[in-house]
Amino acid sequence: MTSSRLKKILEKGHFAVTSECGPPKGADPKAVQDKGKTLKGFVDSVNVTDNQTGVVRLSSMASCVLLKNEGLEPVLQMVTRDRNRIALQSDILGASALGLRNILCLTGDHQSFGNQPQAKGVFDLDSIQLIQTVRKMRDQGVILGGEKLTLPPDLFIGAAENPFADPLNYRAARLAKKVAAGAEFIQTQCIYNIGRFKEWMVEIRERGLHKKVFILGGITPLKSARMAEYMSKNVAGIDVPAEIIERMKSVPAGDQRKEGIKITIELIKELQGIEGVHGVHIMAIEWEDAVPEIVREAGLAQRPDVD
Amino acid sequence: MIVGDRKPIEEIKEMLAPYKKILLVGCGTCISVCMTGGEKEVGILASELRMISELEKKDWEISETTIQRQCEREYIEPLKEQFEKADVVMSMACGVGIQYMAEVFPEKIVLPAVNTTFYGTNVKEGEWQERCAGCGDCVLDKTLGICPVARCSKGLYNGPCGGTDNGKCEVNKDLDCAWYLIYNRMKEHGKLDMLDEIIPARSWKTSLHGGPRKRVREDAQK
């Protein structure tokens, strides 16, 4: 059984580069494969979102396998919004059997945001309970309730955290809770306010969490000043400081993508200088093409070979 | 109390279309206190229906009454004569009353005039809020009296999601984030360390997911 490459990279102390791929709104394997081809070689692993924002898309599990077949290492994102513990545990086993080696445990965006707002939300478990469940399955070889598995799943277990959401003072404690539940790597919500992120990292280091879990700072490159304003105003838990919005506005519309990439690269350099940050997670939403340029410009194109 | 909303008049009209003699029954308990199906609201609906009947030539005969509780047999039984005279009964109680009246008088069809919504309280004039989900396994000791099952949009047991925005829920800016309230309450009481405790996956068997619930107290049985 091969284990997670992402895990090996982080354990060897390399600054990891991960990215994200949103599956298409259709049964189109090529859309996933094309995104995979764009990212291949530039990142250590690729997260696949699980019906993000409650919008129906090609399944995360299927997309992960498509990416794996293209030679990439996927991170299966799994939300508790749509599946109860029977389906979650079954999919965890399925993921491992299909050779997936990384899982990111999430609660998921509320269904009211998506294209099926009439859906019944499941939320049988929350993200922390999902982390505990995967950990139990992998390490103790049992499912919830204690029944033994014939073969435990082999998965590197991740979670998300948002250093920018209310109540701010609680966010480090929440990460501690996820670590206590069994999370081994963390990918954060997108960082624009690097000052606030650094404050959060101080709390993380004070609690010694940076030595217990690998932390990857999340970054979403801005495509336009409008996007910056939209995210700042309309997306709960996203903190885009006024100076970033102003900076995006200060360049002509045609050059704003370039400016967004420049900001991303600067943020990555900042992240590299923060003690306890082990990598970057680049979420270029429907803009995977930007990732190779960002990674090259940030001087990270030479990905370590750990196999 | 149990809170409900009266159904839209169009839906009520459609339900009553096949009938002539209609008995409207209000309930004097929760649904009356939340200003949905008490004596006053029965009177309003009766007048509305009489007006519709006149304008649209429906030929409805509307009679009305309100009893103390539609969830108890002793209050329903005295309606025997009125039930017998009616083609159909329309209840303005919660879902419990609507069903129980039909159980007491199985020969009659009882229609709902109310959508039962939640267990809640009247927080201020004209505003009711949900407080309890009746899930059968109370954790209010662990959350200092604020229910994450009924009051967090995702029913989270282990702290706020990433969508809390200035203390409001990402689902609706008019809703308080339950975990923000819990956090502040723990802070006020100097008990923030309570947040470190992981609440493991719970059993939903005590909720509806174990099948419909019933409670038996043998010592109270004859």
Boltz contact constraints between the chains, C-beta under 6 A:
constraints:
  - contact:
      token1: [A, 107]
      token2: [B, 154]
      max_distance: 6.0
  - contact:
      token1: [A, 107]
      token2: [B, 161]
      max_distance: 6.0
  - contact:
      token1: [A, 110]
      token2: [B, 153]
      max_distance: 6.0
  - contact:
      token1: [A, 110]
      token2: [B, 171]
      max_distance: 6.0
  - contact:
      token1: [A, 112]
      token2: [B, 171]
      max_distance: 6.0
  - contact:
      token1: [A, 123]
      token2: [B, 154]
      max_distance: 6.0
  - contact:
      token1: [A, 123]
      token2: [B, 155]
      max_distance: 6.0
  - contact:
      token1: [A, 125]
      token2: [B, 201]
      max_distance: 6.0
  - contact:
      token1: [A, 126]
      token2: [B, 156]
      max_distance: 6.0
  - contact:
      token1: [A, 126]
      token2: [B, 157]
      max_distance: 6.0
  - contact:
      token1: [A, 126]
      token2: [B, 158]
      max_distance: 6.0
  - contact:
      token1: [A, 128]
      token2: [B, 158]
      max_distance: 6.0
  - contact:
      token1: [A, 129]
      token2: [B, 201]
      max_distance: 6.0
  - contact:
      token1: [A, 144]
      token2: [B, 201]
      max_distance: 6.0
  - contact:
      token1: [A, 162]
      token2: [B, 162]
      max_distance: 6.0
  - contact:
      token1: [A, 165]
      token2: [B, 162]
      max_distance: 6.0
  - contact:
      token1: [A, 165]
      token2: [B, 164]
      max_distance: 6.0
  - contact:
      token1: [A, 166]
      token2: [B, 164]
      max_distance: 6.0
  - contact:
      token1: [A, 166]
      token2: [B, 167]
      max_distance: 6.0
  - contact:
      token1: [A, 166]
      token2: [B, 180]
      max_distance: 6.0
  - contact:
      token1: [A, 167]
      token2: [B, 183]
      max_distance: 6.0
  - contact:
      token1: [A, 170]
      token2: [B, 183]
      max_distance: 6.0
  - contact:
      token1: [A, 173]
      token2: [B, 195]
      max_distance: 6.0
  - contact:
      token1: [A, 174]
      token2: [B, 159]
      max_distance: 6.0
  - contact:
      token1: [A, 181]
      token2: [B, 198]
      max_distance: 6.0
  - contact:
      token1: [A, 189]
      token2: [B, 162]
      max_distance: 6.0
  - contact:
      token1: [A, 236]
      token2: [B, 163]
      max_distance: 6.0
  - contact:
      token1: [A, 236]
      token2: [B, 165]
      max_distance: 6.0
  - contact:
      token1: [A, 236]
      token2: [B, 170]
      max_distance: 6.0
  - contact:
      token1: [A, 237]
      token2: [B, 162]
      max_distance: 6.0
  - contact:
      token1: [A, 237]
      token2: [B, 163]
      max_distance: 6.0
